[in-house]
Structure formats: C-alpha cells, structure tokens
Amino acid sequence: MPDPCDPIRAEVAELDRQLSVTSPLIVPQAEPDEDGPRRGPRPRPSPPRPNPEYTRLAAELRAAQARLDACVAGQIPVPPPVVDPVPVATGGPCDALYEEANRLRKQYADLTTVDRRQPEPGEPRGPTPRPGPPPSRSRPEIARLRAELNAAEERLEACVAANTPPAVLTTFKQEPILTPAGVALGGRVRATFWADGRTEFRFDVHDSGAIGYTFLVTARFVTCGGVHFVARFAGDVEGTLDDLWPIDGGPRRDASRIETGTFPTAVIPWDDLVNGRLWLTLAYENDGILGSAVGVVQDVARVVADVAAGTTGLAVGTMFWVGSGLGQFLSDLGLADQARVVAGYVLLATGSGLVLATVGGVAVGAVVDGMIDDRPISTEEYDTANARVFAGSLPPADKIRITNLTGIGGRAFVTPFADSNIYVNLGSVAPIVWSGTLAYSALPDDEARKRAFAAEVTFIHELTHVWQVHHRSFLPGTVCAGFVNQVRNETGGSVYGYGPPGPLWSEFNLEAQASIVAHWYAGTPVPTVPEANRPRMSEADPYFVYIRDNIRARRT
C-alpha cells in the first residue's frame, strides 16, 4: 500500500537537493578593464548580498517539511515522552514489574527515536532524514510494543497501589484531669485511634503547687457500641517544697506516658469510635505511696462498676487493655490464669483484654467468691458432638471445660485462657441431655424436652466457637471478634443473620458461622430454607457444604 506521505517526502527531497546546490549569498564579480590595466586605485568591490533564490527555496523547504511532519503524525501516533527508567527498590514486591516496564520503555524509545543530527562543518549535506520511525521498522511493530508497554505499566501501577498504605483516618478525644479546689494537680489525657487498628493513650500530669503527689489515672474510652478501652498511668510529681535543696535544676513537676495498643478494625465500626466518649478517674495522695494492691483493686472496682453500668443488657462487657501494664495489673489482682470477683462481677483475663461476666442464675452485680463452678466436658458430650457435627475436628477433650458463667445479659460465650484450656460458659454445669437418647425420652414432659433441646443447640453453637479458637491462627483477633460481635448484636446490629449460601466460609462473621452450624444441626427454618420441616443434619441441606468443606475439613 503506497504511503500517502511519499509525494510530500519527494517534494522535501527535491527542495533539499536544490537548496544544497544553491549558494546562500551572491558575490559580485570585478569587471575587467576594457582599455588594459587601470592606473590609480582600484574601486572597492560591492559586498556579498543574500541570494533571493536560496531564501525562497529555504522557505519552501520549511513549509514542505512542516506538511510532511503533519502527514507522518497523522499516520503514526506520536508516542508520549518516554520517562527515565524508574529505580528498582531492591527487595520490593514490584521489582520484577519495574524491570519489565523499564525494559519495554527502552525498547520503545530505541524503536521510535529519529536521528536528527546536523551535519558537521564540511560534511556533505544529504537528504533530510525521514521523520518518524526508521523505515525498516513497521507501524504494526511499534503498535505491538506500545500495547505491551501500556499493559506492563498498568500491572506496575496496580502493584504499587496494592503495596502503598492508604491515607489512614484518625480520630481522638481529649479530657482534662480535674481536681477539687486547693489541689494543685491537673493535666490531660488524649485517646487517639487510627483506622488501621492502632490506638494511643497519652497522659500528661502537672503539679503547680508546693507539695508533691502520687497519682493513679485511669482512662476509659467507651465506643457507642459498648466496647471499652482502658489504660492506666501511675506515677508521681513534685512540688516546690520537694526541692528545697535543688541538685537537678528544680522540682520535677511534669509526668507523661504514652500507652499504645491495637484493636480489631474488622469488628469495631469506625463510626463507633468517632462517636465514643472518654472518661477519667483519678486517685492521688500527697503524703504516701499510691498503687498498692488495695489501691489497685479499689480503682479496678470503680472501672468494673462503670463498665458494667454501661454494659447492662449486653451479652458481654468487653474491655481492651491498652498499654504495657496489663501483666502487672493482673498480678496485683491475683488474676493470672483464673477468674476474679471484683465489685460483684466476674473479671476474666484473656489474651486480648478483660471480660466482664456473671454467674448463671445470680443477680447482676451480686456475685461473690465461691459461686464460680466448672467441669471438664464429658465423654458423652464430646463423642456425640464429634459424631453428629464435627467429625473429630474439635480440640482434645481435656482442653475443653464447661462453666456456670454467662455474659452480663445472660448469653453464653467462649473464652480461651493462658492455661491453653478453652472455657465454654453456658450459665450451668449441668450435663447436656442429647435428643434421641433414652435420657431425653425419659424427661417428664414436652416443656422439659424443649428446654433440653435448646440447651443442646446452644452447646453446638458454642462448640463451633471452640472450633474457631482451635483452628484460627490469630487467637486475640478471634476472641475480640467474638466479644464485639455479641456487643454489636445486642446494640442493634444483627450478627447472627447470614443470608443465602454461596459466600466463602471466611466471609461470614464468627457468630454467623456458629449460627449456620447450629441451625443446620437443629433443622431451624431460615429465610432461604423456609420449610417448617427442614430436616435436621441433612446432607441435602444447602448449608451442608460448609459443614463438609470447612468444619469437618478444618478449613477456616
């Protein structure tokens, strides 16, 4: 196919040839003497003048060259400027893509570069090089390489975007440390939360008087969903009279501390944090040491009472401890691997914080020492649950214990402890009476059988949480998610509904997973399987795929 720019190219070449043989100047020639040699001075010759023919040819050549450039530009897309190769970040996840894009950039630059070098002085002037790519390189080859470069750059941009942390949202609350008139102790506490799961509590305490103080500040941030973050700062500051003979430049009037931690972003809505509230409690002494075990217990009792007051009616009162003082705090309480009764509530220490609970059948806030009871899971309970649902995927039986604890709202829950046991808190240590057994048939009436079956289904639900704790690799996140899910459910956000089958098992929250298993076990009608006679434990059930491919296959 003829090139539509060839006629203009021929015109450019002809004009270039004519221009190359045309002198740019006209030099006047001296006229010979007609009568022989002239006597006297010879007249000065006329100076050279521009050659109008050369000027005309040069103007026509420039115009023709512009027409040729425009023609070529219309036939071959003008490539964008080729940027210098991007330095490769050694060890980065996008290194291979950087190298590929740089290689293609260089090839593309080599393929589309035009040699517009000007001739050296004295070098014969040839025809003007053809604009655009060298003639030996076809437009399809350039188009193919450009497409490859575009695709490589898109892959590189996607990799960089995926490995570049997004801008992190931040919210904070700040409250002053207030004391009665005449007490020269004050300061402030600032609680900051980042959307990537970080949290920070900053304490600043100042003594502006004559005497020093020993203090204990407890900060409690409460989300509007009922989750509590607790941090504490115990220290001392000096007044003027504490430094009558200064050797270090004056009294140490200021004390500061920053406590940091993390929280499960997937289960605590950002809006709950933005709309939360920061509360402070302060204990101080001006002539003694504060922070003894008695003082700590009294302070914790106040915090527990406050948390319980804001949690009444919820399934679980959850406190996330922020900072490094949890170990000493638990040691002071004598709460290493067990429950402790504080202010009429049961305080449980887990790997992720503290949980408030109560004893089944006991009024909220009225628990006393000696009421807590627990037992190992029985052989019948363990074997029956494995045979009907879990197919051997539960942890060993000696790691599962049953307690009479419940959440503040009376709901069952599961907690792992540092002793590697997993505690199923059912509100009662009475054995499970399994449906389909002689013991179940021997119950006195239908009402008793209904209560026994409800306890049986709850047991399967909680054993699913035991399965989650046993098989998930990030245990603190699992525990946090379980507690927070219950709080969210009680405050209006249903976490037990799970919708139709189809999503991946991991896309359901922990409570939804447990509900899928319990409903399948019980044959409970749900919107997607509305038949009142939904068979129990049916392999034809649309949700059985999760029992088979996840629960029994040990896949989280």
C-alpha positions in Angstrom: 0.0 0.0 0.0 1.6 3.3 -1.0 2.5 5.7 1.7 0.2 8.9 1.5 3.2 11.0 2.6 5.5 9.9 -0.2 4.6 12.8 -2.6 5.4 15.3 0.2 8.5 13.4 1.1 9.7 13.6 -2.6 9.0 17.3 -2.6 11.1 17.7 0.5 13.9 15.8 -1.0 13.8 17.8 -4.3 13.8 21.1 -2.4 16.6 19.9 -0.2 18.6 19.0 -3.3 18.0 22.4 -4.9 18.9 24.1 -1.7 22.1 22.2 -1.4 23.4 23.4 -4.8 22.2 27.0 -4.3 24.5 29.5 -2.7 23.0 31.5 0.1 25.0 34.6 -1.0 25.6 36.5 -4.3 29.2 37.7 -4.5 29.7 40.5 -7.1 32.4 39.8 -9.7 35.0 42.5 -10.6 34.5 43.9 -14.1 37.7 43.6 -16.4 39.3 46.9 -17.7 38.4 47.4 -21.4 41.5 49.6 -22.2 44.0 47.5 -20.3 45.4 47.9 -16.9 43.8 50.7 -15.0 46.1 53.3 -13.5 45.4 54.6 -10.0 43.5 53.0 -7.1 41.1 50.2 -7.9 37.4 50.8 -6.8 36.2 48.7 -3.7 34.1 45.7 -4.8 30.5 45.5 -3.8 29.7 43.4 -0.6 28.0 40.0 -1.0 24.2 40.1 -0.7 21.6 37.4 0.2 20.6 35.2 -2.6 16.8 35.6 -3.0 16.6 32.2 -4.7 18.2 30.5 -1.7 15.8 32.4 0.6 12.8 31.2 -1.4 14.0 27.6 -1.5 14.6 27.6 2.3 11.1 28.9 3.0 9.5 26.4 0.7 11.6 23.6 2.3 10.5 24.6 5.8 6.8 24.7 4.7 7.1 21.3 2.9 8.9 19.8 6.0 6.0 21.0 8.2 3.5 19.4 5.9 5.5 16.2 6.0 5.7 16.2 9.8 1.9 16.7 10.0 1.3 13.9 7.5 3.5 11.5 9.4 1.9 12.5 12.7 -1.5 11.6 11.3 -0.3 8.2 10.2 1.7 7.1 13.2 0.6 8.2 16.7 3.1 10.4 18.3 4.4 8.5 21.3 4.2 10.1 24.7 7.5 11.3 26.3 9.4 8.3 27.5 10.4 8.9 31.1 13.7 7.8 32.5 13.6 4.3 34.0 12.2 4.1 37.5 14.9 3.0 40.0 14.2 -0.5 41.3 13.6 -0.8 45.0 15.6 -3.8 46.0 13.6 -6.5 47.7 10.2 -4.8 46.9 7.2 -6.8 45.8 7.0 -4.9 42.5 10.7 -5.3 41.5 10.0 -7.7 38.6 7.3 -5.4 37.2 9.7 -2.4 37.5 12.3 -4.3 35.5 9.8 -5.4 32.8 8.4 -1.8 32.4 11.9 -0.3 32.2 13.0 -2.9 29.5 9.9 -2.1 27.4 10.4 1.6 27.8 14.0 1.3 26.5 12.9 -0.9 23.5 10.1 1.6 22.7 12.5 4.6 22.9 15.0 2.8 20.7 12.3 1.9 18.1 10.8 5.4 17.8 13.9 7.6 18.1 14.7 9.6 14.9 18.3 10.6 14.1 18.1 14.4 13.5 21.8 15.0 13.9 23.0 18.1 12.0 26.0 17.6 9.6 29.4 18.6 10.7 31.1 21.5 9.1 32.5 20.4 5.7 30.4 17.2 5.7 28.4 16.7 2.5 24.7 17.5 3.2 22.5 14.7 2.2 18.7 14.5 2.0 16.7 15.3 5.2 16.1 12.1 7.3 12.6 10.8 7.1 10.6 11.9 10.1 9.1 9.3 12.4 10.4 5.8 12.9 13.2 4.5 10.8 11.8 3.0 7.5 12.9 -0.6 8.5 10.5 -0.5 11.5 6.9 -1.0 10.7 3.9 0.7 12.4 2.5 -2.7 13.5 5.7 -3.5 15.4 5.5 -0.1 17.1 1.8 -0.6 18.0 2.5 -4.0 19.4 5.4 -2.8 21.6 3.3 0.2 22.8 0.5 -2.1 23.8 2.9 -4.3 25.7 4.4 -1.2 27.4 0.9 0.0 28.4 0.0 -3.4 29.8 3.2 -3.6 31.8 2.7 -0.1 33.2 -0.8 -0.9 34.3 0.4 -4.0 36.1 3.1 -2.0 37.8 0.7 0.8 38.8 -1.7 -1.9 40.3 1.2 -3.5 42.2 2.4 -0.2 43.6 -1.1 0.8 44.6 -1.7 -2.5 46.3 1.5 -2.1 48.3 1.1 1.5 49.2 -0.7 2.1 52.5 -3.7 4.3 52.0 -4.2 7.5 54.0 -5.2 6.5 57.5 -8.2 8.1 59.1 -7.7 9.3 62.7 -10.0 10.3 65.5 -9.2 11.4 69.0 -10.9 12.5 72.2 -9.2 14.6 74.9 -10.3 15.3 78.5 -8.7 17.4 81.3 -7.7 15.9 84.6 -9.7 17.8 87.1 -9.3 18.0 90.9 -11.1 19.9 93.7 -10.2 23.5 94.6 -7.0 23.6 96.6 -5.4 20.5 94.9 -2.7 21.7 92.6 -2.8 18.6 90.4 -4.0 18.6 86.8 -3.3 17.7 83.3 -5.0 16.0 80.4 -5.5 12.6 78.7 -5.8 12.2 74.9 -7.0 9.0 73.3 -6.3 8.6 69.6 -7.5 5.9 67.2 -6.3 5.1 63.7 -8.4 3.3 61.1 -5.7 0.8 60.6 -6.2 -0.6 64.1 -3.7 1.4 66.2 -4.6 3.2 69.4 -2.7 5.5 71.7 -3.4 7.0 75.1 -1.2 10.0 76.1 -1.2 11.0 79.8 0.2 14.4 80.8 0.1 15.2 84.6 1.3 18.5 86.1 1.9 19.7 89.7 1.5 23.5 90.0 1.7 23.8 93.8 4.0 23.5 96.8 3.6 19.8 97.7 4.1 16.7 95.5 1.5 14.0 94.7 1.5 10.3 93.9 -1.3 9.6 91.4 -3.2 6.9 89.5 -5.1 8.0 86.4 -7.4 5.5 84.7 -8.7 6.4 81.2 -11.7 4.6 79.8 -12.8 5.2 76.2 -16.3 3.8 75.5 -17.5 3.3 71.9 -21.1 3.9 71.2 -21.4 0.1 70.6 -20.4 -0.6 74.2 -16.8 -1.6 73.8 -14.4 -0.3 76.4 -10.7 0.6 76.0 -8.8 1.0 79.3 -5.4 2.5 80.0 -3.8 3.5 83.3 -0.8 5.7 84.4 0.6 5.5 87.9 3.4 7.9 88.9 4.4 11.0 90.9 5.1 14.7 90.5 7.0 17.1 92.8 6.0 20.5 94.2 8.1 23.5 95.3 8.7 22.2 98.8 10.0 18.9 97.4 13.1 20.6 96.1 14.4 22.9 98.9 17.9 21.9 98.1 17.9 21.5 94.3 20.6 19.5 92.7 18.9 18.7 89.4 17.5 22.1 88.3 14.2 22.3 90.2 11.2 20.2 91.1 10.0 17.5 88.6 6.6 19.0 88.1 5.5 17.0 85.0 5.0 13.4 84.3 3.9 11.9 81.0 3.3 8.5 79.5 2.2 7.1 76.2 0.5 3.7 76.1 -0.2 2.1 72.7 -2.2 -0.9 71.5 -4.2 -2.4 68.7 -7.9 -3.2 68.2 -9.8 -5.4 65.6 -10.8 -3.0 62.9 -13.0 -5.6 61.2 -15.4 -5.9 64.0 -15.4 -2.4 65.6 -17.1 0.1 63.2 -15.2 3.3 62.7 -18.3 5.4 63.5 -18.5 3.7 66.9 -15.0 5.1 67.6 -15.6 8.5 66.2 -18.7 8.9 68.4 -17.2 7.4 71.5 -16.6 9.1 74.8 -13.5 9.4 77.0 -13.9 9.1 80.9 -11.3 9.7 83.5 -10.9 8.6 87.1 -8.1 9.9 89.4 -6.8 8.7 92.7 -4.0 10.7 94.4 -2.0 11.0 97.6 0.1 13.8 98.9 1.9 12.0 101.7 2.2 8.4 100.8 2.6 5.8 98.1 -0.4 5.0 96.0 -0.6 1.9 93.9 -0.6 -0.9 96.5 -2.7 -3.9 95.8 -5.6 -2.5 97.8 -5.5 0.8 95.8 -5.4 -1.1 92.5 -8.3 -3.3 93.4 -10.4 -0.3 94.5 -9.5 1.5 91.3 -10.4 -1.6 89.2 -13.6 -1.9 91.2 -14.6 1.6 90.1 -13.8 0.8 86.5 -15.6 -2.5 86.5 -18.7 -0.9 88.0 -18.6 1.8 85.3 -18.2 -0.7 82.6 -21.0 -2.8 84.0 -23.3 0.2 84.2 -22.7 0.9 80.5 -23.0 -2.8 79.6 -26.1 -4.0 81.4 -28.3 -5.8 79.0 -25.3 -6.7 76.7 -24.1 -10.2 76.1 -20.5 -9.5 77.3 -18.8 -6.4 78.8 -15.6 -6.2 76.8 -12.5 -4.2 77.9 -9.5 -3.9 75.7 -6.4 -3.1 77.8 -4.2 -0.5 76.1 -0.5 -0.5 77.0 2.1 -2.5 78.8 0.7 -2.6 82.3 -1.7 -5.4 81.9 0.6 -8.1 83.3 1.4 -6.1 86.5 -2.3 -5.2 86.8 -3.4 -8.9 86.7 -0.6 -9.8 89.1 -1.8 -7.2 91.5 -5.3 -8.6 91.3 -4.2 -12.2 91.6 -5.8 -12.8 88.2 -3.2 -14.7 86.4 -5.0 -17.7 84.8 -8.3 -17.6 86.5 -11.4 -15.5 87.2 -11.6 -12.9 89.9 -14.7 -11.5 91.5 -14.5 -7.6 91.5 -17.3 -5.3 92.5 -19.9 -8.1 92.3 -18.8 -9.2 88.7 -16.5 -11.9 87.4 -13.5 -10.4 85.7 -11.8 -12.8 83.2 -8.4 -12.2 81.7 -8.0 -13.3 78.1 -5.1 -12.8 75.7 -6.8 -9.7 74.3 -8.0 -7.9 77.4 -10.6 -8.3 80.1 -14.1 -9.6 80.0 -17.0 -9.0 82.5 -19.3 -11.9 83.2 -21.6 -13.1 85.9 -22.8 -16.4 87.3 -25.9 -18.0 85.7 -28.9 -17.5 88.0 -27.3 -14.8 90.1 -28.4 -11.2 90.0 -26.1 -8.9 88.0 -23.5 -7.4 90.3 -24.2 -9.8 93.1 -21.5 -12.4 92.5 -19.3 -13.3 95.5 -16.3 -15.6 95.8 -17.2 -19.3 95.8 -20.0 -19.1 93.3 -17.9 -19.9 90.2 -18.1 -23.6 89.1 -16.6 -25.5 86.2 -16.0 -29.1 85.0 -14.4 -30.9 82.1 -16.5 -31.8 79.0 -17.9 -35.3 79.5 -17.0 -38.2 77.2 -20.6 -38.5 76.0 -20.8 -34.8 75.2 -17.5 -34.8 73.3 -18.2 -38.0 71.4 -21.7 -37.1 70.4 -20.8 -33.6 69.2 -18.0 -35.1 67.1 -20.1 -37.9 65.7 -23.0 -35.6 64.7 -21.3 -32.4 63.6 -17.5 -32.0 64.0 -16.1 -35.4 62.8 -13.1 -35.2 65.0 -12.2 -31.6 64.3 -12.6 -30.3 67.9 -9.6 -29.8 70.1 -8.7 -32.6 72.6 -11.4 -33.2 75.2 -9.0 -32.4 78.1 -8.7 -28.8 76.7 -12.5 -28.0 76.9 -14.1 -27.1 80.2 -17.7 -26.1 81.0 -18.5 -23.3 83.4 -21.6 -21.7 85.0 -20.6 -18.2 83.9 -22.6 -16.1 81.4 -22.3 -12.7 79.8 -23.9 -9.8 81.7 -27.0 -10.2 79.5 -27.3 -13.9 80.2 -25.8 -15.1 76.9 -23.3 -18.0 76.6 -19.8 -17.3 75.4 -16.4 -18.9 75.0 -13.0 -17.8 76.3 -9.6 -19.3 75.9 -7.2 -18.9 78.9 -3.5 -18.8 79.2 -3.5 -22.3 80.6 -4.4 -23.4 77.0 -7.9 -24.5 78.0 -11.0 -23.2 76.2 -13.9 -22.4 78.6 -17.5 -22.8 77.4 -19.5 -20.5 79.6 -23.1 -21.9 79.5 -24.5 -20.5 82.8 -24.8 -24.0 84.1 -22.6 -27.1 84.5 -25.5 -29.5 84.2 -24.8 -32.2 81.6 -26.3 -32.0 78.1 -29.3 -34.3 77.6 -29.0 -35.3 73.9 -32.0 -35.6 71.8 -32.6 -39.2 70.5 -31.3 -40.8 73.7 -33.1 -42.7 76.4 -32.3 -39.9 78.9 -34.0 -37.4 76.6 -37.1 -39.6 76.2 -37.3 -40.0 80.0 -37.7 -36.3 80.6 -41.1 -35.6 82.3 -42.9 -33.5 79.7 -42.6 -31.7 76.4 -41.6 -28.4 78.1 -38.6 -30.1 79.7 -37.7 -31.7 76.4 -37.9 -28.2 74.7 -35.5 -26.7 77.3 -33.1 -29.6 76.9 -33.1 -29.3 73.1 -32.5 -25.6 73.3 -29.5 -26.2 75.7 -28.3 -28.9 73.2 -28.4 -26.4 70.2 -26.7 -23.7 72.3 -24.0 -26.2 73.2 -23.4 -27.0 69.4 -23.3 -23.2 68.7 -20.7 -22.6 71.5 -18.6 -25.7 70.4 -18.4 -24.0 67.0 -16.7 -21.1 68.7 -14.4 -23.6 70.4 -13.6 -25.0 66.8 -12.9 -21.4 65.7 -10.5 -20.7 68.6 -8.7 -24.1 68.0 -8.2 -23.6 64.2 -7.7 -19.9 63.7 -4.1 -18.7 63.7 -4.7 -15.2 65.2 -6.2 -16.0 68.5 -6.6 -12.5 70.0 -8.4 -11.3 66.9 -10.8 -14.3 67.1 -11.6 -13.6 70.8 -12.0 -9.9 70.2 -14.3 -10.5 67.2 -16.4 -12.9 69.2 -17.0 -10.5 72.1 -17.5 -7.5 69.9 -19.9 -9.3 67.6 -22.1 -10.1 70.7 -22.0 -6.4 71.7 -23.0 -5.3 68.2 -25.8 -7.8 68.1 -27.2 -6.5 71.4 -27.0 -2.9 70.3 -29.0 -3.4 67.2 -26.6 -4.8 64.5 -27.6 -8.4 63.9 -24.5 -10.6 63.5 -26.4 -13.9 63.7 -28.1 -13.5 60.3 -26.1 -14.9 57.4 -28.1 -14.8 54.2 -28.2 -17.4 51.4 -25.4 -20.0 50.9 -22.8 -19.1 48.4 -20.2 -16.8 50.0 -16.9 -18.2 51.2 -17.0 -19.5 54.8 -14.4 -16.9 55.8 -16.8 -14.1 54.6 -19.2 -14.9 57.4 -18.5 -13.3 60.8 -17.9 -15.7 63.8 -21.4 -15.6 65.1 -22.9 -16.2 61.7 -20.6 -19.2 61.3 -21.8 -20.6 64.6 -25.4 -20.0 63.7 -25.1 -21.8 60.3 -23.8 -24.9 62.2 -26.4 -24.7 64.9 -29.3 -24.1 62.6 -28.2 -27.0 60.3 -28.0 -29.2 63.4 -31.4 -28.2 64.7 -33.2 -28.0 61.4 -34.2 -24.4 62.2 -36.1 -22.8 59.3 -34.4 -19.7 57.9 -35.5 -17.3 55.1 -33.5 -19.2 52.5 -34.8 -22.6 53.7 -38.3 -21.7 54.9 -39.8 -25.2 55.1 -41.1 -25.8 58.6 -40.0 -29.5 58.3 -36.4 -28.7 57.4 -34.6 -32.0 58.2 -32.1 -32.0 60.9 -28.4 -32.6 59.9 -29.4 -33.3 56.3 -26.7 -33.7 53.7 -29.1 -32.3 51.1 -29.4 -29.0 53.1 -27.9 -26.1 51.0 -25.7 -25.1 54.0 -24.3 -28.6 54.5 -21.4 -27.6 52.1 -20.0 -25.5 55.0 -20.2 -28.5 57.4 -18.5 -30.8 54.9 -15.9 -28.5 53.4 -15.0 -26.3 56.4 -16.0 -27.6 59.8 -15.1 -31.3 59.1 -12.2 -30.4 56.8 -10.7 -28.0 59.4 -10.7 -25.1 56.9 -11.2 -21.6 58.3 
